[in-house]
Amino acid sequence: MTATRRTAGRQDRRMLIDGEWVAGTGDWIEVRDPYSGDCWARVPEATPEQVDAAVAAAGRALREGPWPALTPTARAGVLRRFAEVVAREADELTTLQVRENGKAIREQAAQTRGLAAHLAFFAGVAEDICGRTIPMGAEDLAYTVREPVGVVAALTPWNSPLSLLVWKLAPALAAGNTMVIKPSEISPVSTLRFVELAAEAGVPPGVLNVVTGAAGAGAVLAGHPDVDRIAFTGSTAAGQAVARAAADSLARYSLELGGKSANLVFADARLDAAIEGVVGGIFAAAGQSCVAGSRVLVESSVYDEFVERLVARTGRIRLGDPMDWETEVGTISCRRQYDNVLARIEAGRREGATLLAGGGPTGDAGDGLFVAPTIFGDVENDMRIVQEEIFGPVVCVQRFETEEQAVALANSTPFGLAAGVWTDDVRRAHRLARRLRAGTVWVNTYRRTSHLTPFGGRGLSGVGRENGRDAVDEYTEVKTVWLGLGAGLGDPFNPFAGQESTR
């Protein structure tokens, strides 16, 4: 069954600045369907002056507007209404994203349905952002309060445009911040529609602003002196550039970057489940996922059987029209990434890895930007296809002899985003969960996320955490309030009097 593909003429969209839809003053950026190749929308290329205007609008909304002054319960009410509106329009938001990035609708629809739950969860958190009272003795009282960090710049990617926006937007709004959003130029239309729904739900003008454009607009926003915090998801190289841009103003930032995550399959694992987990972990979304399990480490005693069954299962994956509910894997999201994935596969061949499945474009699914699910064996750990993120449907399979060797191989990259462990030994599962250098370790499952669970990486996979109650801490500043309750100041030249240790 194929969902209805919008066939109306090309849409020319505008940016949102201070509650007004603003036309560009320069070039247009084409938004193309990676399955059909059609240009179905255009968005403006924001000028530096328009980025300035968006940041200024967010600053005014922060200082003068009603949003930060609302009670936590009132902000929670807006977020709950936003959740209801997003749930109502989930089908349209799904379709827009599939047209932008080519992700299979069966996955994109589930992601989109989860947005409402995410917003509703942080509506509850908005009412529970608390400081603490610190005991200072009879003469003094100290307590802390959590305040909005300020103007937040959210730079979002193309692979999951709305999910990865909401991971930033929901805790930021819950804490009373205002935002300027810069979506990827590949997938901007769904974000523009999403903020329309925010206004309908009662988010005041200026609280959410959207500027569209390519890397130049993002660089201006990341380096803007009036941005207080940056929330970025994207490649490691781009994240490093964001960190450098933030250095001059010392803006706080969180970076959710790339990965080279490993699935560790032990001989005692249920191989059927492990194979399904590995296939979904790397080939779902055509491998365009930061947590893609692009390395598979298999215990030697089951290596041959596992590889044979993995290759057979990969051959049964259904590629096709992303709008078809029977499709399991859609297209690569844009021509640039398509060419990059094919170049990485060719590099793997040149390095001497054995190609076990796939290996290039496939015409079986249509004329879109399809790359066949690809498996390499006989890889060496220093090969580029083992060490560098490909962000496509390409996996490397390695064997190991001992648990120690498996951990060493898994930790042998500069990334630290995720890992999977497949075993029926509960003690081993807990041992490895502690030893693997990753922000998330899945055991006997893979690529699962929730608004309840913190998510983020280590090393070149980034800094900071999104999701869960911890995420709000990223969007607040802690202020200490100290009250002197005594009759006098004591010794004005010794503010530390009374704090000496008795030891």
C-alpha positions as CSV (number, residue, x, y, z in Angstrom):
1,M,0.0,0.0,0.0
2,T,1.4,3.3,-1.1
3,A,0.6,6.5,0.8
4,T,-0.7,9.5,-1.2
5,R,2.2,11.4,-2.6
6,R,1.5,15.2,-2.8
7,T,1.5,16.0,-6.5
8,A,0.6,19.7,-6.3
9,G,3.0,22.2,-8.0
10,R,6.2,23.4,-6.4
11,Q,5.8,25.1,-3.0
12,D,7.7,28.3,-2.3
13,R,8.0,28.6,1.5
14,R,9.1,31.5,3.7
15,M,11.1,31.8,6.9
16,L,9.5,32.7,10.3
17,I,11.0,35.7,12.1
18,D,9.3,37.4,15.0
19,G,5.9,35.8,14.2
20,E,6.0,36.9,10.5
21,W,6.6,34.8,7.4
22,V,9.6,36.4,5.7
23,A,10.7,36.1,2.1
24,G,14.3,35.8,1.2
25,T,16.3,38.5,-0.5
26,G,18.8,36.3,-2.3
27,D,18.9,32.8,-3.7
28,W,16.4,30.0,-3.4
29,I,17.3,26.5,-2.3
30,E,15.6,23.6,-4.0
31,V,14.1,20.7,-2.0
32,R,14.2,17.5,-4.0
33,D,12.4,14.2,-3.5
34,P,15.3,11.6,-3.4
35,Y,12.9,9.0,-4.8
36,S,11.5,10.8,-7.8
37,G,14.2,13.5,-8.2
38,D,11.5,16.2,-8.4
39,C,12.0,19.7,-7.0
40,W,8.8,20.0,-5.0
41,A,9.6,22.9,-2.8
42,R,11.9,25.9,-2.5
43,V,13.0,27.8,0.6
44,P,15.0,31.1,0.9
45,E,18.7,31.4,1.6
46,A,18.8,33.5,4.7
47,T,21.1,36.5,4.6
48,P,23.3,37.3,7.7
49,E,21.0,40.3,8.3
50,Q,18.0,37.9,8.5
51,V,19.8,35.7,10.9
52,D,20.5,38.8,13.0
53,A,16.8,39.7,12.9
54,A,15.8,36.2,14.0
55,V,18.2,36.2,17.0
56,A,17.1,39.7,17.9
57,A,13.4,38.6,17.9
58,A,14.2,35.7,20.1
59,G,16.1,38.0,22.5
60,R,13.1,40.4,22.7
61,A,10.8,37.5,23.3
62,L,13.1,36.4,26.1
63,R,13.4,39.8,27.8
64,E,10.0,41.4,27.0
65,G,7.6,38.7,25.8
66,P,5.2,36.6,27.8
67,W,6.9,33.2,27.5
68,P,9.5,33.3,30.2
69,A,7.1,35.2,32.5
70,L,4.5,32.5,32.3
71,T,4.0,30.2,35.2
72,P,5.4,26.7,34.7
73,T,1.9,25.4,34.7
74,A,0.9,27.9,31.9
75,R,4.0,26.8,29.8
76,A,3.1,23.2,30.4
77,G,-0.4,23.9,29.1
78,V,0.9,25.3,25.8
79,L,3.2,22.3,25.4
80,R,0.3,20.0,26.0
81,R,-1.8,21.8,23.4
82,F,1.2,21.6,21.0
83,A,1.3,17.9,21.5
84,E,-2.4,17.6,20.6
85,V,-2.0,19.6,17.5
86,V,1.1,17.6,16.4
87,A,-0.8,14.3,17.0
88,R,-3.7,15.6,14.8
89,E,-1.4,16.5,12.0
90,A,1.0,13.5,12.2
91,D,0.1,12.1,8.8
92,E,1.0,15.4,7.0
93,L,4.2,15.8,9.0
94,T,5.1,12.2,8.1
95,T,4.5,12.8,4.4
96,L,6.6,15.9,4.3
97,Q,9.6,14.2,5.9
98,V,9.4,11.2,3.6
99,R,9.4,13.6,0.6
100,E,12.4,15.4,2.0
101,N,14.7,12.6,3.0
102,G,13.4,9.3,1.5
103,K,13.1,7.5,4.8
104,A,10.6,4.6,4.6
105,I,7.2,5.7,5.7
106,R,6.8,2.7,8.1
107,E,9.6,4.1,10.2
108,Q,9.0,7.8,9.7
109,A,5.3,7.5,10.7
110,A,6.3,5.9,14.0
111,Q,8.9,8.6,14.7
112,T,6.3,11.3,14.0
113,R,3.7,9.7,16.2
114,G,6.3,9.9,19.0
115,L,6.6,13.7,18.8
116,A,3.4,14.2,20.8
117,A,4.5,12.0,23.6
118,H,7.8,13.9,23.7
119,L,6.1,17.3,24.0
120,A,3.7,16.0,26.6
121,F,6.5,14.5,28.7
122,F,8.4,17.8,28.8
123,A,5.1,19.6,29.6
124,G,5.2,17.7,32.9
125,V,8.9,18.4,33.4
126,A,8.1,22.2,33.0
127,E,6.2,22.0,36.2
128,D,9.0,20.3,38.1
129,I,12.1,22.4,37.4
130,C,13.3,23.0,40.9
131,G,16.3,24.3,42.8
132,R,17.4,23.1,46.2
133,T,17.9,24.5,49.7
134,I,21.5,24.3,51.0
135,P,22.0,24.1,54.8
136,M,24.4,26.9,55.9
137,G,23.8,27.1,59.6
138,A,21.6,29.3,61.8
139,E,22.9,32.6,60.6
140,D,22.6,32.1,56.8
141,L,20.3,30.5,54.2
142,A,21.3,29.5,50.7
143,Y,19.2,28.1,47.9
144,T,19.4,27.7,44.1
145,V,17.0,28.4,41.3
146,R,17.1,27.2,37.7
147,E,16.6,29.9,35.1
148,P,16.3,29.8,31.3
149,V,19.8,29.9,29.7
150,G,18.5,32.4,27.1
151,V,18.4,32.4,23.3
152,V,18.9,28.8,22.0
153,A,20.2,28.1,18.4
154,A,19.0,24.7,17.2
155,L,20.8,23.4,14.1
156,T,19.1,20.2,13.0
157,P,20.0,17.5,10.4
158,W,18.1,15.9,7.5
159,N,17.9,12.3,8.5
160,S,15.2,12.7,11.3
161,P,14.3,16.4,11.0
162,L,11.4,16.7,13.4
163,S,12.4,14.1,16.0
164,L,15.8,15.7,16.4
165,L,14.3,19.1,16.5
166,V,11.8,18.1,19.3
167,W,14.7,16.6,21.3
168,K,16.0,20.2,21.5
169,L,12.8,22.2,21.4
170,A,10.8,20.5,24.1
171,P,13.2,20.8,27.0
172,A,14.2,24.3,25.8
173,L,10.6,25.6,25.8
174,A,9.8,23.8,29.1
175,A,12.6,25.7,30.7
176,G,11.4,29.1,29.4
177,N,14.0,29.7,26.6
178,T,13.4,31.2,23.2
179,M,14.8,29.7,20.0
180,V,16.2,30.2,16.5
181,I,16.0,27.1,14.4
182,K,18.1,26.4,11.3
183,P,17.0,23.1,9.7
184,S,19.1,21.3,7.1
185,E,18.7,22.7,3.6
186,I,17.8,19.1,2.5
187,S,14.7,18.9,4.8
188,P,13.4,22.3,5.8
189,V,9.8,22.1,4.8
190,S,8.6,19.8,7.7
191,T,10.2,22.2,10.2
192,L,8.4,25.2,8.7
193,R,5.1,23.4,9.0
194,F,5.9,22.3,12.5
195,V,6.4,25.8,13.8
196,E,3.1,26.8,12.1
197,L,1.5,24.3,14.4
198,A,3.4,25.7,17.4
199,A,1.8,29.1,16.8
200,E,-1.6,27.4,16.5
201,A,-1.0,25.8,19.9
202,G,-0.3,29.2,21.5
203,V,3.5,29.6,21.4
204,P,3.9,33.4,21.3
205,P,5.5,35.2,18.4
206,G,9.3,35.5,18.6
207,V,9.7,32.4,20.8
208,L,10.3,30.2,17.8
209,N,12.0,31.6,14.8
210,V,13.2,29.6,11.7
211,V,15.9,30.7,9.2
212,T,16.6,28.5,6.2
213,G,19.7,28.1,4.2
214,A,22.9,26.2,3.6
215,A,26.0,26.0,5.8
216,G,26.6,29.7,5.6
217,A,23.4,30.6,7.5
218,G,24.2,27.9,10.1
219,A,27.7,29.4,10.6
220,V,26.4,32.9,11.2
221,L,23.9,31.5,13.7
222,A,26.4,29.4,15.6
223,G,28.8,32.3,15.9
224,H,26.3,34.9,16.8
225,P,27.3,36.8,19.9
226,D,23.7,37.0,21.2
227,V,23.1,33.3,21.1
228,D,23.4,31.8,24.6
229,R,23.3,28.2,23.8
230,I,23.7,26.0,20.7
231,A,22.1,22.6,20.2
232,F,23.5,20.8,17.2
233,T,23.1,17.4,15.6
234,G,25.2,16.5,12.6
235,S,28.5,15.3,11.5
236,T,31.6,15.4,13.7
237,A,33.4,17.8,11.4
238,A,30.5,20.2,11.4
239,G,30.1,19.8,15.2
240,Q,33.8,20.8,15.7
241,A,33.2,23.9,13.6
242,V,30.2,24.8,15.8
243,A,32.3,24.4,18.9
244,R,35.0,26.7,17.4
245,A,32.3,29.3,16.4
246,A,30.9,29.2,20.0
247,A,34.3,29.8,21.5
248,D,34.4,33.6,21.0
249,S,31.1,34.3,22.9
250,L,31.6,31.3,25.2
251,A,28.1,30.1,24.4
252,R,27.2,26.8,25.9
253,Y,26.6,23.9,23.5
254,S,25.6,20.3,23.1
255,L,26.8,18.3,20.1
256,E,25.2,15.1,19.0
257,L,27.6,13.8,16.4
258,G,28.6,10.8,14.5
259,G,29.3,7.2,15.5
260,K,30.9,4.0,14.5
261,S,28.9,1.8,16.8
262,A,29.5,-1.9,17.3
263,N,27.2,-4.9,17.8
264,L,28.9,-7.6,19.8
265,V,27.5,-11.1,19.1
266,F,28.4,-13.9,21.5
267,A,28.1,-17.6,20.8
268,D,25.4,-17.9,23.5
269,A,23.2,-15.3,21.9
270,R,19.9,-16.1,20.2
271,L,21.2,-15.7,16.6
272,D,17.8,-15.1,15.0
273,A,17.2,-12.1,17.2
274,A,20.8,-10.9,16.8
275,I,20.6,-11.0,13.0
276,E,17.3,-9.0,13.0
277,G,18.9,-6.5,15.4
278,V,22.0,-6.1,13.3
279,V,20.0,-5.8,10.1
280,G,17.7,-3.2,11.5
281,G,20.6,-1.4,13.3
282,I,22.5,-0.8,10.1
283,F,20.1,-1.0,7.2
284,A,17.0,0.8,8.5
285,A,16.9,4.4,7.3
286,A,19.5,3.2,4.7
287,G,22.1,3.5,7.4
288,Q,21.6,7.2,7.8
289,S,21.4,7.1,11.5
290,C,24.0,8.4,14.0
291,V,23.7,5.1,16.0
292,A,23.9,2.9,13.0
293,G,25.5,-0.4,14.0
294,S,28.1,-0.2,11.3
295,R,30.5,-2.7,12.9
296,V,29.5,-6.3,13.9
297,L,31.9,-8.3,16.1
298,V,31.1,-12.0,16.1
299,E,32.6,-14.7,18.3
300,S,34.6,-17.1,16.2
301,S,32.7,-20.2,17.0
302,V,29.6,-18.9,15.4
303,Y,31.1,-16.5,12.9
304,D,30.7,-18.5,9.7
305,E,27.1,-19.4,10.5
306,F,26.2,-15.9,11.5
307,V,27.7,-14.3,8.4
308,E,25.9,-16.8,6.1
309,R,22.6,-16.1,7.7
310,L,23.2,-12.3,7.8
311,V,23.9,-12.3,4.1
312,A,20.8,-14.3,3.4
313,R,18.6,-12.0,5.5
314,T,20.1,-8.9,3.9
315,G,19.1,-10.3,0.5
316,R,15.5,-10.3,1.5
317,I,15.3,-6.6,2.5
318,R,12.6,-4.8,0.6
319,L,13.8,-1.6,-1.0
320,G,11.4,0.6,-2.9
321,D,9.2,3.7,-2.9
322,P,9.5,5.3,0.6
323,M,5.8,6.0,0.5
324,D,5.0,2.3,0.3
325,W,4.2,0.8,3.6
326,E,5.7,-2.5,2.5
327,T,9.1,-0.8,1.9
328,E,11.7,-1.6,4.6
329,V,14.5,0.7,3.3
330,G,14.2,3.8,1.2
331,T,16.7,6.0,-0.5
332,I,19.8,7.9,0.4
333,S,18.6,11.4,1.2
334,C,20.5,13.5,-1.3
335,R,22.8,13.2,-4.3
336,R,25.8,14.4,-2.3
337,Q,25.5,11.7,0.4
338,Y,24.7,9.1,-2.3
339,D,28.0,9.8,-4.0
340,N,29.8,9.8,-0.7
341,V,28.5,6.4,0.2
342,L,29.4,4.9,-3.1
343,A,32.9,6.3,-2.8
344,R,33.3,4.8,0.7
345,I,32.3,1.4,-0.7
346,E,34.8,1.6,-3.5
347,A,37.5,2.6,-0.9
348,G,36.6,-0.6,1.0
349,R,37.2,-2.7,-2.1
350,R,40.6,-1.0,-2.7
351,E,41.6,-1.6,0.9
352,G,41.2,-5.3,0.4
353,A,38.0,-6.1,2.3
354,T,35.8,-8.9,1.0
355,L,32.5,-7.8,-0.4
356,L,29.8,-10.3,0.9
357,A,26.7,-8.5,-0.2
358,G,25.6,-5.3,-2.1
359,G,28.4,-3.1,-3.1
360,G,26.8,-0.3,-5.2
361,P,23.7,1.2,-6.7
362,T,20.6,-1.0,-7.2
363,G,18.1,-0.5,-9.9
364,D,15.8,-3.1,-8.6
365,A,13.8,-0.6,-6.5
366,G,13.4,2.2,-9.0
367,D,15.4,5.2,-10.3
368,G,15.9,6.9,-6.9
369,L,19.0,7.3,-4.9
370,F,19.2,3.6,-3.8
371,V,22.3,1.9,-2.5
372,A,22.2,-1.9,-2.0
373,P,22.7,-3.0,1.6
374,T,26.4,-3.8,1.7
375,I,28.4,-6.2,3.9
376,F,32.2,-6.4,4.1
377,G,34.1,-9.2,5.7
378,D,37.8,-9.9,6.1
379,V,38.4,-6.4,7.3
380,E,41.4,-5.1,9.2
381,N,40.8,-2.8,12.2
382,D,42.8,0.1,10.7
383,M,40.8,0.2,7.4
384,R,38.9,3.4,6.7
385,I,35.6,1.6,6.3
386,V,36.1,0.2,9.9
387,Q,37.2,3.5,11.5
388,E,35.3,6.2,9.6
389,E,31.6,6.9,9.7
390,I,30.0,6.2,6.3
391,F,26.4,7.2,7.1
392,G,25.0,4.7,4.7
393,P,23.9,1.0,4.4
394,V,27.4,-0.4,4.9
395,V,28.5,-2.8,7.6
396,C,31.9,-4.4,8.4
397,V,31.9,-7.9,10.1
398,Q,34.9,-8.9,12.3
399,R,35.6,-12.0,14.4
400,F,36.8,-12.2,18.0
401,E,38.0,-14.9,20.3
402,T,37.6,-13.6,23.8
403,E,35.5,-11.1,25.7
404,E,38.6,-9.0,26.2
405,Q,39.3,-8.8,22.5
406,A,35.7,-8.0,21.8
407,V,35.7,-5.0,24.2
408,A,39.1,-3.8,22.8
409,L,37.8,-3.9,19.2
410,A,34.5,-2.2,20.1
411,N,36.4,0.6,21.9
412,S,39.1,1.0,19.2
413,T,37.5,4.1,17.5
414,P,37.5,7.7,18.5
415,F,33.7,7.6,18.6
416,G,31.5,6.7,21.6
417,L,27.9,7.0,20.8
418,A,26.3,3.5,21.1
419,A,26.9,-0.2,21.3
420,G,24.9,-3.4,21.3
421,V,25.6,-6.7,23.2
422,W,23.9,-9.9,22.2
423,T,24.2,-12.6,24.9
424,D,22.1,-14.7,27.2
425,D,24.7,-14.4,30.0
426,V,23.3,-11.7,32.3
427,R,26.6,-11.2,34.1
428,R,28.4,-10.7,30.9
429,A,25.8,-8.2,29.8
430,H,26.3,-6.1,32.9
431,R,30.1,-6.3,32.7
432,L,30.2,-5.1,29.1
433,A,27.6,-2.4,29.7
434,R,30.2,-0.9,32.1
435,R,33.2,-1.4,29.9
436,L,32.0,-0.3,26.5
437,R,32.9,3.4,25.8
438,A,29.4,4.5,24.6
439,G,26.6,6.8,25.7
440,T,24.1,4.1,25.2
441,V,24.5,0.3,25.4
442,W,21.7,-1.9,24.2
443,V,21.5,-5.5,25.4
444,N,19.6,-8.0,23.1
445,T,18.0,-5.0,21.3
446,Y,19.3,-2.1,19.2
447,R,18.5,1.4,18.0
448,R,15.8,2.1,20.6
449,T,15.3,5.6,22.0
450,S,12.6,7.2,24.2
451,H,11.8,10.6,25.5
452,L,12.4,9.0,28.9
453,T,16.0,8.0,28.4
454,P,19.1,10.3,28.1
455,F,20.9,10.1,24.8
456,G,24.3,11.4,23.8
457,G,27.9,10.4,23.1
458,R,31.5,10.6,24.2
459,G,34.7,11.4,22.3
460,L,34.0,12.4,18.7
461,S,30.4,11.5,19.1
462,G,29.7,14.7,21.0
463,V,29.0,16.3,24.4
464,G,25.8,16.8,26.4
465,R,22.6,14.8,26.6
466,E,19.2,15.0,25.0
467,N,16.0,13.3,26.2
468,G,15.0,12.4,29.7
469,R,14.8,14.6,32.8
470,D,18.5,15.3,32.4
471,A,17.9,17.3,29.2
472,V,16.3,20.2,31.0
473,D,19.6,20.8,32.9
474,E,21.2,21.6,29.5
475,Y,18.8,24.5,29.0
476,T,18.9,26.1,32.4
477,E,21.4,28.1,34.4
478,V,21.8,27.6,38.2
479,K,21.7,30.7,40.3
480,T,22.7,30.7,44.0
481,V,20.8,33.0,46.4
482,W,22.5,33.5,49.8
483,L,20.7,35.3,52.6
484,G,22.3,36.5,55.7
485,L,19.8,36.0,58.6
486,G,22.0,37.2,61.5
487,A,22.0,40.6,63.1
488,G,25.4,41.5,61.7
489,L,27.9,40.7,59.0
490,G,30.5,39.2,61.4
491,D,34.0,39.8,60.2
492,P,33.7,41.7,56.9
493,F,37.4,40.9,56.1
494,N,36.9,37.2,56.5
495,P,34.0,35.9,54.5
496,F,35.0,32.3,55.2
497,A,34.6,32.6,59.0
498,G,32.7,29.6,60.4
499,Q,33.4,27.4,57.4
500,E,36.6,25.8,58.8
501,S,36.8,22.1,59.1
502,T,36.8,20.7,62.6
503,R,39.2,18.0,61.6
